[in-house]
């Protein structure tokens, strides 16, 4: 089964690290990307579509 990739869009380092760890714990082997600005989010979604976006 192919896992849908996750994209974390958050400016706080501690939140991104926590979310990455939690996602990895629940979905071992899932691709998790991090972006910091909206323009990067659009670019990442063009690469990883469809994706689950986690934002603050």
Phi and psi restraints in degrees (range 20) as a CNS / XPLOR table:
assign (resid 1 and name C) (resid 2 and name N)
       (resid 2 and name CA) (resid 2 and name C) 1.0 -85.1 20.0 2
assign (resid 2 and name N) (resid 2 and name CA)
       (resid 2 and name C) (resid 3 and name N) 1.0 128.9 20.0 2
assign (resid 2 and name C) (resid 3 and name N)
       (resid 3 and name CA) (resid 3 and name C) 1.0 -86.5 20.0 2
assign (resid 3 and name N) (resid 3 and name CA)
       (resid 3 and name C) (resid 4 and name N) 1.0 141.8 20.0 2
assign (resid 3 and name C) (resid 4 and name N)
       (resid 4 and name CA) (resid 4 and name C) 1.0 -73.2 20.0 2
assign (resid 4 and name N) (resid 4 and name CA)
       (resid 4 and name C) (resid 5 and name N) 1.0 134.9 20.0 2
assign (resid 4 and name C) (resid 5 and name N)
       (resid 5 and name CA) (resid 5 and name C) 1.0 -70.2 20.0 2
assign (resid 5 and name N) (resid 5 and name CA)
       (resid 5 and name C) (resid 6 and name N) 1.0 154.8 20.0 2
assign (resid 5 and name C) (resid 6 and name N)
       (resid 6 and name CA) (resid 6 and name C) 1.0 -110.2 20.0 2
assign (resid 6 and name N) (resid 6 and name CA)
       (resid 6 and name C) (resid 7 and name N) 1.0 142.6 20.0 2
assign (resid 6 and name C) (resid 7 and name N)
       (resid 7 and name CA) (resid 7 and name C) 1.0 -124.7 20.0 2
assign (resid 7 and name N) (resid 7 and name CA)
       (resid 7 and name C) (resid 8 and name N) 1.0 122.3 20.0 2
assign (resid 7 and name C) (resid 8 and name N)
       (resid 8 and name CA) (resid 8 and name C) 1.0 -100.4 20.0 2
assign (resid 8 and name N) (resid 8 and name CA)
       (resid 8 and name C) (resid 9 and name N) 1.0 121.8 20.0 2
assign (resid 8 and name C) (resid 9 and name N)
       (resid 9 and name CA) (resid 9 and name C) 1.0 -117.7 20.0 2
assign (resid 9 and name N) (resid 9 and name CA)
       (resid 9 and name C) (resid 10 and name N) 1.0 95.3 20.0 2
assign (resid 9 and name C) (resid 10 and name N)
       (resid 10 and name CA) (resid 10 and name C) 1.0 -154.8 20.0 2
assign (resid 10 and name N) (resid 10 and name CA)
       (resid 10 and name C) (resid 11 and name N) 1.0 143.4 20.0 2
assign (resid 10 and name C) (resid 11 and name N)
       (resid 11 and name CA) (resid 11 and name C) 1.0 -87.3 20.0 2
assign (resid 11 and name N) (resid 11 and name CA)
       (resid 11 and name C) (resid 12 and name N) 1.0 -15.7 20.0 2
assign (resid 11 and name C) (resid 12 and name N)
       (resid 12 and name CA) (resid 12 and name C) 1.0 -93.8 20.0 2
assign (resid 12 and name N) (resid 12 and name CA)
       (resid 12 and name C) (resid 13 and name N) 1.0 125.0 20.0 2
assign (resid 12 and name C) (resid 13 and name N)
       (resid 13 and name CA) (resid 13 and name C) 1.0 -58.6 20.0 2
assign (resid 13 and name N) (resid 13 and name CA)
       (resid 13 and name C) (resid 14 and name N) 1.0 -45.3 20.0 2
assign (resid 13 and name C) (resid 14 and name N)
       (resid 14 and name CA) (resid 14 and name C) 1.0 -64.2 20.0 2
assign (resid 14 and name N) (resid 14 and name CA)
       (resid 14 and name C) (resid 15 and name N) 1.0 -35.8 20.0 2
assign (resid 14 and name C) (resid 15 and name N)
       (resid 15 and name CA) (resid 15 and name C) 1.0 -67.9 20.0 2
assign (resid 15 and name N) (resid 15 and name CA)
       (resid 15 and name C) (resid 16 and name N) 1.0 -43.6 20.0 2
assign (resid 15 and name C) (resid 16 and name N)
       (resid 16 and name CA) (resid 16 and name C) 1.0 -62.5 20.0 2
assign (resid 16 and name N) (resid 16 and name CA)
       (resid 16 and name C) (resid 17 and name N) 1.0 -43.3 20.0 2
assign (resid 16 and name C) (resid 17 and name N)
       (resid 17 and name CA) (resid 17 and name C) 1.0 -63.5 20.0 2
assign (resid 17 and name N) (resid 17 and name CA)
       (resid 17 and name C) (resid 18 and name N) 1.0 -44.3 20.0 2
assign (resid 17 and name C) (resid 18 and name N)
       (resid 18 and name CA) (resid 18 and name C) 1.0 -63.0 20.0 2
assign (resid 18 and name N) (resid 18 and name CA)
       (resid 18 and name C) (resid 19 and name N) 1.0 -44.6 20.0 2
assign (resid 18 and name C) (resid 19 and name N)
       (resid 19 and name CA) (resid 19 and name C) 1.0 -64.7 20.0 2
assign (resid 19 and name N) (resid 19 and name CA)
       (resid 19 and name C) (resid 20 and name N) 1.0 -42.2 20.0 2
assign (resid 19 and name C) (resid 20 and name N)
       (resid 20 and name CA) (resid 20 and name C) 1.0 -59.4 20.0 2
assign (resid 20 and name N) (resid 20 and name CA)
       (resid 20 and name C) (resid 21 and name N) 1.0 -45.1 20.0 2
assign (resid 20 and name C) (resid 21 and name N)
       (resid 21 and name CA) (resid 21 and name C) 1.0 -64.2 20.0 2
assign (resid 21 and name N) (resid 21 and name CA)
       (resid 21 and name C) (resid 22 and name N) 1.0 -42.6 20.0 2
assign (resid 21 and name C) (resid 22 and name N)
       (resid 22 and name CA) (resid 22 and name C) 1.0 -65.9 20.0 2
assign (resid 22 and name N) (resid 22 and name CA)
       (resid 22 and name C) (resid 23 and name N) 1.0 -44.1 20.0 2
assign (resid 22 and name C) (resid 23 and name N)
       (resid 23 and name CA) (resid 23 and name C) 1.0 -63.1 20.0 2
assign (resid 23 and name N) (resid 23 and name CA)
       (resid 23 and name C) (resid 24 and name N) 1.0 -43.3 20.0 2
assign (resid 23 and name C) (resid 24 and name N)
       (resid 24 and name CA) (resid 24 and name C) 1.0 -63.6 20.0 2
assign (resid 24 and name N) (resid 24 and name CA)
       (resid 24 and name C) (resid 25 and name N) 1.0 -34.0 20.0 2
assign (resid 24 and name C) (resid 25 and name N)
       (resid 25 and name CA) (resid 25 and name C) 1.0 -67.9 20.0 2
assign (resid 25 and name N) (resid 25 and name CA)
       (resid 25 and name C) (resid 26 and name N) 1.0 -43.3 20.0 2
assign (resid 25 and name C) (resid 26 and name N)
       (resid 26 and name CA) (resid 26 and name C) 1.0 -77.3 20.0 2
assign (resid 26 and name N) (resid 26 and name CA)
       (resid 26 and name C) (resid 27 and name N) 1.0 -37.5 20.0 2
assign (resid 26 and name C) (resid 27 and name N)
       (resid 27 and name CA) (resid 27 and name C) 1.0 -127.9 20.0 2
assign (resid 27 and name N) (resid 27 and name CA)
       (resid 27 and name C) (resid 28 and name N) 1.0 75.7 20.0 2
assign (resid 27 and name C) (resid 28 and name N)
       (resid 28 and name CA) (resid 28 and name C) 1.0 -57.5 20.0 2
assign (resid 28 and name N) (resid 28 and name CA)
       (resid 28 and name C) (resid 29 and name N) 1.0 130.8 20.0 2
assign (resid 28 and name C) (resid 29 and name N)
       (resid 29 and name CA) (resid 29 and name C) 1.0 91.0 20.0 2
assign (resid 29 and name N) (resid 29 and name CA)
       (resid 29 and name C) (resid 30 and name N) 1.0 -4.0 20.0 2
assign (resid 29 and name C) (resid 30 and name N)
       (resid 30 and name CA) (resid 30 and name C) 1.0 -73.2 20.0 2
assign (resid 30 and name N) (resid 30 and name CA)
       (resid 30 and name C) (resid 31 and name N) 1.0 143.8 20.0 2
assign (resid 30 and name C) (resid 31 and name N)
       (resid 31 and name CA) (resid 31 and name C) 1.0 -77.9 20.0 2
assign (resid 31 and name N) (resid 31 and name CA)
       (resid 31 and name C) (resid 32 and name N) 1.0 128.7 20.0 2
assign (resid 31 and name C) (resid 32 and name N)
       (resid 32 and name CA) (resid 32 and name C) 1.0 -125.3 20.0 2
assign (resid 32 and name N) (resid 32 and name CA)
       (resid 32 and name C) (resid 33 and name N) 1.0 120.0 20.0 2
assign (resid 32 and name C) (resid 33 and name N)
       (resid 33 and name CA) (resid 33 and name C) 1.0 -112.0 20.0 2
assign (resid 33 and name N) (resid 33 and name CA)
       (resid 33 and name C) (resid 34 and name N) 1.0 154.1 20.0 2
assign (resid 33 and name C) (resid 34 and name N)
       (resid 34 and name CA) (resid 34 and name C) 1.0 -123.1 20.0 2
assign (resid 34 and name N) (resid 34 and name CA)
       (resid 34 and name C) (resid 35 and name N) 1.0 136.0 20.0 2
assign (resid 34 and name C) (resid 35 and name N)
       (resid 35 and name CA) (resid 35 and name C) 1.0 -131.1 20.0 2
assign (resid 35 and name N) (resid 35 and name CA)
       (resid 35 and name C) (resid 36 and name N) 1.0 156.0 20.0 2
assign (resid 35 and name C) (resid 36 and name N)
       (resid 36 and name CA) (resid 36 and name C) 1.0 -118.4 20.0 2
assign (resid 36 and name N) (resid 36 and name CA)
       (resid 36 and name C) (resid 37 and name N) 1.0 -21.5 20.0 2
assign (resid 36 and name C) (resid 37 and name N)
       (resid 37 and name CA) (resid 37 and name C) 1.0 -129.6 20.0 2
assign (resid 37 and name N) (resid 37 and name CA)
       (resid 37 and name C) (resid 38 and name N) 1.0 155.0 20.0 2
assign (resid 37 and name C) (resid 38 and name N)
       (resid 38 and name CA) (resid 38 and name C) 1.0 -59.8 20.0 2
assign (resid 38 and name N) (resid 38 and name CA)
       (resid 38 and name C) (resid 39 and name N) 1.0 -38.0 20.0 2
assign (resid 38 and name C) (resid 39 and name N)
       (resid 39 and name CA) (resid 39 and name C) 1.0 -61.5 20.0 2
assign (resid 39 and name N) (resid 39 and name CA)
       (resid 39 and name C) (resid 40 and name N) 1.0 -39.8 20.0 2
assign (resid 39 and name C) (resid 40 and name N)
       (resid 40 and name CA) (resid 40 and name C) 1.0 -66.9 20.0 2
assign (resid 40 and name N) (resid 40 and name CA)
       (resid 40 and name C) (resid 41 and name N) 1.0 -34.5 20.0 2
assign (resid 40 and name C) (resid 41 and name N)
       (resid 41 and name CA) (resid 41 and name C) 1.0 -61.6 20.0 2
assign (resid 41 and name N) (resid 41 and name CA)
       (resid 41 and name C) (resid 42 and name N) 1.0 -46.2 20.0 2
assign (resid 41 and name C) (resid 42 and name N)
       (resid 42 and name CA) (resid 42 and name C) 1.0 -60.3 20.0 2
assign (resid 42 and name N) (resid 42 and name CA)
       (resid 42 and name C) (resid 43 and name N) 1.0 -41.9 20.0 2
assign (resid 42 and name C) (resid 43 and name N)
       (resid 43 and name CA) (resid 43 and name C) 1.0 -64.3 20.0 2
assign (resid 43 and name N) (resid 43 and name CA)
       (resid 43 and name C) (resid 44 and name N) 1.0 -41.8 20.0 2
assign (resid 43 and name C) (resid 44 and name N)
       (resid 44 and name CA) (resid 44 and name C) 1.0 -66.3 20.0 2
assign (resid 44 and name N) (resid 44 and name CA)
       (resid 44 and name C) (resid 45 and name N) 1.0 -37.6 20.0 2
assign (resid 44 and name C) (resid 45 and name N)
       (resid 45 and name CA) (resid 45 and name C) 1.0 -69.1 20.0 2
assign (resid 45 and name N) (resid 45 and name CA)
       (resid 45 and name C) (resid 46 and name N) 1.0 -26.9 20.0 2
assign (resid 45 and name C) (resid 46 and name N)
       (resid 46 and name CA) (resid 46 and name C) 1.0 -71.5 20.0 2
assign (resid 46 and name N) (resid 46 and name CA)
       (resid 46 and name C) (resid 47 and name N) 1.0 -24.6 20.0 2
assign (resid 46 and name C) (resid 47 and name N)
       (resid 47 and name CA) (resid 47 and name C) 1.0 -86.5 20.0 2
assign (resid 47 and name N) (resid 47 and name CA)
       (resid 47 and name C) (resid 48 and name N) 1.0 -45.6 20.0 2
assign (resid 47 and name C) (resid 48 and name N)
       (resid 48 and name CA) (resid 48 and name C) 1.0 -110.1 20.0 2
assign (resid 48 and name N) (resid 48 and name CA)
       (resid 48 and name C) (resid 49 and name N) 1.0 74.9 20.0 2
assign (resid 48 and name C) (resid 49 and name N)
       (resid 49 and name CA) (resid 49 and name C) 1.0 -116.6 20.0 2
assign (resid 49 and name N) (resid 49 and name CA)
       (resid 49 and name C) (resid 50 and name N) 1.0 129.5 20.0 2
assign (resid 49 and name C) (resid 50 and name N)
       (resid 50 and name CA) (resid 50 and name C) 1.0 -77.7 20.0 2
assign (resid 50 and name N) (resid 50 and name CA)
       (resid 50 and name C) (resid 51 and name N) 1.0 161.2 20.0 2
assign (resid 50 and name C) (resid 51 and name N)
       (resid 51 and name CA) (resid 51 and name C) 1.0 -148.7 20.0 2
assign (resid 51 and name N) (resid 51 and name CA)
       (resid 51 and name C) (resid 52 and name N) 1.0 156.9 20.0 2
assign (resid 51 and name C) (resid 52 and name N)
       (resid 52 and name CA) (resid 52 and name C) 1.0 -93.0 20.0 2
assign (resid 52 and name N) (resid 52 and name CA)
       (resid 52 and name C) (resid 53 and name N) 1.0 123.1 20.0 2
assign (resid 52 and name C) (resid 53 and name N)
       (resid 53 and name CA) (resid 53 and name C) 1.0 -105.1 20.0 2
assign (resid 53 and name N) (resid 53 and name CA)
       (resid 53 and name C) (resid 54 and name N) 1.0 125.7 20.0 2
assign (resid 53 and name C) (resid 54 and name N)
       (resid 54 and name CA) (resid 54 and name C) 1.0 -109.2 20.0 2
assign (resid 54 and name N) (resid 54 and name CA)
       (resid 54 and name C) (resid 55 and name N) 1.0 117.7 20.0 2
assign (resid 54 and name C) (resid 55 and name N)
       (resid 55 and name CA) (resid 55 and name C) 1.0 -132.8 20.0 2
assign (resid 55 and name N) (resid 55 and name CA)
       (resid 55 and name C) (resid 56 and name N) 1.0 159.5 20.0 2
